[in-house]
Amino acid sequence: MTAATAEFSRRHVVALGREVGRLGLATNFGLPERAVRLALDRGVDYFFWTTFRSGPSTRALRETFPSGRERVVLAAGTTVGWFAGTLRGTVERTLRTLGTEYLDVFQLNWLGVASSYSEAHLAELAKLRDEGKIRKVGISIHDRVRAGRLAEKSSLDLFMIRYNAAHPGAERDIFPHLERRKPAVVAYTATAWRRLLRKPSGWEGQPATAGDCYRFCLSSPHVDVVLSGPKTEEELVANLDAVARGPLTPEEDTRLRAFGRAVHG
């Protein structure tokens, strides 16, 4: 691996105060426990944990934490976060399940649809942070215009946003607003829920691979981490090998954007 591709694969994220591997792992796709351990061995250290289908990942992480907790960035969040009073219970249940004393990132998930953002929420999250149970506060959000406003003016540390070749609107609505505060950006839905892995009607040539989709996201200087959701060890290895190739070439970028427009329709 050259210095350039190594830099592409890892990054110091100011908002997190540390270096992270840029290919993160979402734990809700049922990746086997052995493969989760392989991911850790190959330098994957950003994990987005949910309660759904996460048993194998939970076991692997719990085994790692007694001696290696600081090597992992663990992000988790609300299932439903309309009321500030539910946040503490969610955080404490998650800590017990994972066998850890803190979460690196706690998120208000799907803001505006399943979670709310208010002074009461911020006050409760501040208490949890003061108690050492969470370190950073983030959101996941589909409303790009609102995300841009919050990126510029809120106290949020991290934004998990939809960004892919079929939905590149964050380049217009969010990325220009990051410079003032430099919050962390985690991209998800990189494959557009696998739509980018299939040819649309009338498209000549091959569809994208999952690796192409992750490289597209990480080729943006504004994206710190992209979440992957492999189901098998083979998919995990293919994704890691693809990211090790480095950023898209200009020709690859042009082709993938054209393909994304065809998929979007």
N, C-alpha and C positions, 0 to 999 in steps of 0.2 A: 504494500500500500504506500503510495507517495504521500508527501507532506500535505499536498492539496486535498487528496481524497480523505486523509485522516482528519483534516480540519473540517471537511464537509460532513463527516460522520459524527463528529463531536463538536460541542460549542460551549463556551462559558456564557451562561444566561444571567445577565445582571440582576433581573428581578428575582431570580431564585438564589443568587449568591453562590453559584457553583457551576461546574462543568457537567454537562449531561450528554448522553448519547442521543442523537437526533431522531433515531427510529425508536419510538416508544411502543409499548405493548398494552393493548386493551385486553382485559382479562375475561371478557364475557363471551368469548367465542369457543370456549371449551378446549383450549390448547392443553394437551396432556402434560402431566407434572414433569415428566422427563424432559420435555421440550422447553418448559419454563426454566428448568435448571440450565439447559443448554443456552437459552437466551441470556441468562445471568453470566454464564461463563464467557459468552462472546461480547460482553460489554453493554448489553441492554440494561439500563438502570432507571428508566422512567416507566412507571406502571400506573395505568388508570384502572382502578379497581371498582367493580360493581358487585352487587349481591347475586347477579344472574350468571349461572354457569361458571362460577369462579372457584369452585372447589379445588381443582388441581393447582391453580395459581396460589390460592390461599395457603395450601399446604407447603408449597415450595417457598413462599415468602416467609411464612412463620419459621421455617427451618433456617432461613438465612438470617433473620433478625437478631438472634441472640448475640452473634459476633459481627454481623455485617450490616446493621441497620443503616449506618451513615452512607453506605455505598448506593442505596436505593432512594430515588425520589418517588414517594407514594402519594398519588392523588386520588381522592374519592369525593363523593358529594351526596347531595340530597336526591331522593326519589321524588318526593313532593315537598317543596319548601315554601309554601305560601305563608306560613306563620312562623315568626321568629322563635317562638317557644319550642318548636320541634327540633331546632338545630342541635342543641346540646345532646338530646337523646340519640340523634343520628350519629353524631361524632363519637359519643361514648360507646355505642353498640359496635361501630366500625373498629374502634381501637381494641375492644375485647375480642372481636372475631379474628383480627389479624395479629393479636398478641404484640402490640406495639404501644408505646407511650405517646406517640404524636403522629399526625399526618403532615407531610410536607406541604400539601395543598388541599384545602377543602373548598369545594365548588358548590355554588348555587346552580343547579343544572337546569338547562332549557329555560333560561330566564324569560319571564313574560308569559310562559305557557304552563310550566310546572313549578316555578319558583318566583318569588317576589324579591324586590330590592328596595329596602327602606331603612330609615334611621334605626328602627328597632332591630332589623337584621344585622346591621353593621355593629350596633352596640353589643349584641350577643356574640358575634364573631370576634369582636375585640376582647371580650372576656375570655373566650376560649383560647385566643392567642396569648393573652397575658398569663393564662394558666399553663401554657406550654403544650396544649393539646393539639393545636394547629399552628403552622408557621406562616403560611401564605393563604390568601383568599382569592378565589377565582370564580369565573362563571362559564357556562356554555350557553351559547346564544345563536339563534338564526337571524334575528333582526339586525342586519348589518349596519343600518344607519344609526340605530341606538348603540350598537357596539362601538361605532366610531366615536360617538359623543362620550361614552363611558371611558374609552381608551384614553381620550384626551384630558378628561376632567375629573374622573373618579379616583378613589384610592385603591381600586382593584389591582392585584398583582399579576393576574393571569387571565387570558381569554382563550377559551377553546371554541374554535369557529369552523364552520363548513368552508372548505376550500379545496377545489380540484379543477381539472381541466375543463369540466363541463359547467362548473360554477365558480368562475374566477372573480366574482364581483367584489370580494374583499380587497382586491387590488385598487379599486376605486373608492370603496366606502369605509374601509377600516385602516389599511396600511398607511395612508397619508397622515393619520391621526396618532401614530405611535411615537413619533420622534420626541415629543415633549416629556413623556414620563417613561417610555421604554418598558411597558409591561411585557411579560412573556406571552408568546403566541403558540398555541398548540393547534395544529390542523387535524381535523378528522373528516370522515367520509371521503378519503382520498380517492377511492375507486368509484365514488358516486353510487354507493351500495351495489357494487359490482357491475353497474351499467357500462362502465368504461372498459370492462373486460370482454364485452360482446360487441360484434359489429352491428351498427344500425343499418337499416335498409339503404342500399345504394352506395355504401362505403366500399371502396376498392382497397385491398391491402389487409394487413393484419390489425386486430384490435390492440389496445394497450395491454401490457402486463401489469400486475400489481406493483412490481418494482419500478416500472415507468411512472406510475402514479405517485409513488412515494418520492421519487427523484424530482418529479415536477414540483411537488410542494416544497421540498427542501432546497430547490434551486432558487426560491425566493429568499432574499436576505432577511425578510421580515418574519419568516417562520422559524421558530426555534426547534420545535419537535413536531413530528407527524406520527399519529397513532396508527399502528397496524393491528389487524385482527386475524392472524393466521389461525387455522383450525388444526393444522398438522405440523409436525417437525419439518417436513419437506417444504411447506410453504414458508415457514419461519426462516429456514436457511436460504431459500431463494430470495426473500426480501432483504435479508442482511447482505447477501452477496451483491444484490442490485445496488444498494446504497453505497457499498464499498467502491462502486464504479465512479462515483462522484457526480457532479451536477450534469444536467442535460446539456448537450451541445446546442448551439443556435438552431441547427437543422432539426434536432429532436424536439426542441421546444415548439418550433413552428408547426411540425407535423402533429404533435400531441394537442396543441390548441385547436387546430383544424378538426381533428378527430373529436375533441370535446364539444365543439360547436355542432358537429353532426349528431352526436349523442344527445345533446340538449334539445336539438330539433328547432 
